[in-house]
Each structure stands twice: as C-alpha cells, then as structure tokens.
C-alpha cells in the first residue's frame, strides 16, 4: 500500500510540475526583440524607454506600452503593432 501511495505522490508532483511549465510557456514566447525591431523599422532609435515600453507589452499592458512608445516618438500605428508583437509574437 505504501508503494502505491508513493507512486501517486510522484505522479501528482510530475503533473504539477508539467502544469507549471505550461503556464510559464506563454510568457517565454513573448518577444521584446520583435517589438524593438518594429520600432527600428519605424525609424526610431531603440532606447531604454523603448525597451521598457516593450516589456510592458510582454506583460500584456498594451495601453501602457503604446503610450510609452508614442511618448518615445514611435508613430501610433507602429507603436500599436510593436506592442502586439511583444505580447503575441508570430
């Protein structure tokens, strides 16, 4: 009986571990370089302010990201696209 309990415990631990990886995966797919590349294509130099804004996009604060990028001189359409790329890369 103790062996069965140990096996059940191990399987539960594995399930929780794999589930944790699944929750972390979407954040790992977020893409700051895609965001900064789009900013560069819009003709704006990538600065610390741009990287910070793209990080906001990664954390799905799209409004804050767009606002910060437009404040850094990125045109509205490019800022919106860059933030969406940060949150949901292709």
N, C-alpha and C positions, 0 to 999 in steps of 0.2 A: 504494500500500500504506500510506503514511503517513496518508493521509486516512482510510482505514478504521480505523486504529488510534486516530486522534483521535476519530472518531465513537464507537467502542467505549468510549473513556475517558469521553467526555461522558455517554453513556448509563449507564455504571456510576456516575458521580457523581450523576446525577439519581436513579437507583434508590436509592442510599444516602441521599440527601437526603430523598426521599419516605418511605423506611422510617423515618428518624429522626423525621419528623413524626408518623407513625403511632404510634410508641412514646410520644411526648410527649402525644398527644391524650388518652389516658385520664386522665392526671394533670390536664390542663387542665379536664376535665369534673368533677373533684371539687369539692365545694360547701361551703365554710365558711359562707356565708350561710344555706344551708338548715339546717345544723346549729345555728347560733346562733338562727335563727327558731324552731326546735323547742324550744330551751331557753327562749326567751322565752314560748312558749305554755304551757310547764310552770310558768310563774310565777317563774322565776329570772332575775335581772338578768344581762345579758351583761357579763362582766368579762374582764380579761386572762387569767385562769385558764381561763375558758370558751373563749376564742379559741385558747389554746394546746392545750387538750384537743381541740377540733375540728380543729386542724391535725394532731394525732396521728391522728385518724380519716381525714383526707385521705391520710395516708401509710400507711393500712391497719393501723395499730396499734390495732385495735378494743378490745382489752382495756385498754390504757393510756388510751385516750380515755374509755371508760366509767368506769374507775376515777377518772380526774381529774374528770369531770363529776359523779359521785356525791359526790366529795370537795368539790365546789363547791356542793353542795346540790340537784342535779338528781335527781329520783326515778329509780330504776333502769330502769324501762321507757322513760321519756323519754330517759334518757341513752343507752340502747342504740339507740333509734330515731334519735336525733340523730347518733350516731357512724356509723350505717349510711348516713344521708343524706350525711354528709361524704364517705364512701368511694365511695358509689354513688348519685349523685343520680338523681332520676326522669327 
